[in-house]
Amino acid sequence: QVQLQESGPGLVKPSETLSLTCTVSGGSISNYYWSWVRQPPGEGLEWIGYVFYTGSTNYNPSLKSRVTISVDTSKNQFSLKLSAVTAADTAVYYCARGLRAYTYGPWDYWGQGSLVIVSS
Amino acid sequence: EIVLTQSPATLSLSPGERATLSCRASQSVSNYLAWYQQKRDQAPRLLIYDTSNRATGIPARFSGSGSATDFTLTISSLEPEDFAVYYCQQRYSWPPTFGGGTKVEI
């Protein structure tokens, strides 16, 4: 059974960089697209971007200038960096696996979510 | 980007009743529409993909239909565990987008 687990700081100061890592267990990171999706408290879902196991990426244009997603196949992990954060970036951040070889979802396995609060 | 509009925002029903949730796209998404269930403080759970295909382990009481811009998720007979928020999501064009959600409450 594939499992995903987010890790990283739960509190980030405004203007700094948010960093999260997703560790994949129970399966290989190869041959799938791995995404980050976020959800502000009480709001809906927003796709942030994906990384393929080869390292190729694609980002939501609304965040593209601030986002970097990378993969480390040796550790079965992929990571998110979001720079110049503001309070609007406060959200639960989920990592997720794309079903089959689909790029833009749907996502069949999700991490439990990591709440990141942007505050000084 | 494609905007998905879900209706109603809230659906108040009783266990055993039929639930019909709607998702309308601002332009055609072909059949590339998925549905998720999200319970409080949990990650979304994939129910239906490509309009009508149930994901692994999803009970037969969940079904999806539609095409192009109009889609429906039907729960034939609500179980107590089905009361949650439901989101639709399109993968037809970049960036993938989600609807605003429908809350199914008792």
Interface residues (C-beta under 8 A of the other chain):
Chain A: V37 G44 L45 E46 W47 N58 N60 P61 S62 Y94 A96 L99 Y102 T103 Y104 G105 P106 W107 D108 W110 G111 Q112 G113
Chain B: E1 A34 Y36 Q42 A43 P44 R45 L46 Y49 A55 T56 Y87 Q89 R91 S93 W94 P95 P96 T97 F98 G99 G100 G101
